């Protein structure tokens, strides 16, 4: 077997990490704890206290469906217009 620059033997398993991947290092644990402390120290965002919504869930669903149908219809008209234009070009050339 050959030894690498650090004097340790390489081989079939020579490039594997020495620590287990599932074990956190002390640096990562300290960073996570510090982030949790910062998050706890920051005041929570206050929800907006505006007027309550007067639309029902059914009305919102209907509006979303109408918007989706309108978008599909617009795309269909664009494609149909392009097809008519291409047919016109093809007929005009013959």
N, C-alpha and C positions, 0 to 999 in steps of 0.2 A: 504494500500500500504506500501511497505517497502522502507526504505531509504538506499542508498549505502554508502560507506565510505566517500564520499565527502559531505554527508548531503543532496543530491538531491534525489528526488523521481524517482524510476525506473518505470517499468511498460511495457506496450505494446510498447511504442515508446521511451523507456529510452535509447536504444543503438544507436539511430540515431545521426549523427553529428549535432552540433549546428549551423554551418555555411552552406551556400548553396554550393554544390559541384562545381557549375559553376563559382564561384567567386574566383579569384586568391588572395592569401595572399600577403602581402606587401613584404615578403621575396622572394617569387617566381618572383614577378614583378621586384624587384631589381636585382635578379640573371639574368633574361632574358635581362634586359637593359644592364647590365655589359657585357654579352656575345655578344650582338649586337655591343657595343662600341669596344670590342676587335676585332671582325670580321671586322669592318670598318677600324680599325687602321692598320691591317695587309695588306701588299701589295697583290694585286690580282696576281694569278699565270699567268705567261706569257705563251701563247700558243707556242708550238714548231714551229719554223720557218723553218722546213725541207722542202725538195722538195715536191711539190704537188704530190698526188697520181696519177699514170698513169692508174690505173685499173678502169674500169667503174663499176657501180652498178650491171649490168647484169653479168659481169665476176666474181665479188665477189659472187653473188648468185649461179652461176654455180659451182664455186669451193666449196662452202659450201654444195651444193647438192651432188657433187661427193664424198666429204669426208663422208657425212652421208650415202650414198649408200655403200661406201667401208667398213665402220664400220658395217653396217647391214650384208653385205656379210661375213665378217670375223666372226661375231657372229654365223651366219648360218653354216659356215664350222666347227666351234668348236662344235656346237651342233650335227652336223651330225657325226663328228669324235667320239664323246662320244657315240652316239647311235650305231654306227658300233662296237665300242669296247664292249659295253654291250651285243649286239647280239652275238658277237664272244665268249664272256665268257659264255653266256647261252647255245650256241650250243656245246661248248667244254665240258660242264659238263654233258650233256645227254648221 
